[in-house]
């Protein structure tokens, strides 16, 4: 029995399914969550299925999340999408009495599920959701709303198919999804649109990056910068790739002071960076990782480690 069929078997044992994903959701977190939610709703119309977590205003066009009470977890199966470690699950703290299924494509550093499906070769967890639907013989259930969610998740984690995690399978799936009336260009426009009030902040990032001769770049967004430009931390994070097209850039770190900690987003053109992120309590993909640190001194230490590895290449 394949793992997908094991997941299906667990789903069929429960009348209530609650789908989670990671905090600070990106398009793949929401795409896999909404894609799975809509697919299960169509396949099992008599089951109660929720998609839960904090609202992310910049991605509100992707769908509406459910709000549920603690007692609604009674006798429910929990499925967690796109979340490498238990500490990053949005809306619930493990361990719980419920059975938990993990579906993910990040390196499996924390197999917190009772059943874990992790495919690090998949471009995204949204791609995995499509593969599950296909493996279970349910492509006939695919509709516009399921296709939209999965497509946006794939587009988000592949950088519009520009990142090296884009495989022939990824492109094949995308070509099949756009056969539905999902209006891909409109979706891409929505994904890339930013509120006009953010454009001055964009200019600040482009004028205040620090690029070293070795190809290492860093951007620091302090509390006073957020206040000056009236930008929220989640809005600032939208510009992590604003410096990606700089000539000579190889590795960059984008730090945003979120009040309680400094959220560091790390990106790389080629060098593996998730091992360095893990040293500081974070993780992620080989070329796109993240970690939260307690102060700018630790941010500096993280930057030094990244530079050290870069200079050893």
Secondary structure, DSSP 8 states (H G I E B T S, - for coil): --HHHHHHHHHHT-SEEEEEEBSS--HHHHHHHHHHHHHHHHH-TTSEEEEBS---GGGGGG---B---GGGGTT-EEEEES-SSGGGBSS--S--SS-EEEEE-S--S---SSEEEE-TTSS-HHHHHHHHHHHTT-GGG--HHHHHHHHHHHHHHHTTTTSTT--HHHHHHHHHHTTSS--HHHHHHHHH---GGGHHHHHHHHHS-EE-TTSEEEEEE-HHHHHHHT--HHHHGGGTTTTTTSTT--EEEEEEE-SSSEEEEEEESSS--HHHHHHTT-EE-SSEEEEEESSHHHHHHHHHHHHHHHHH-
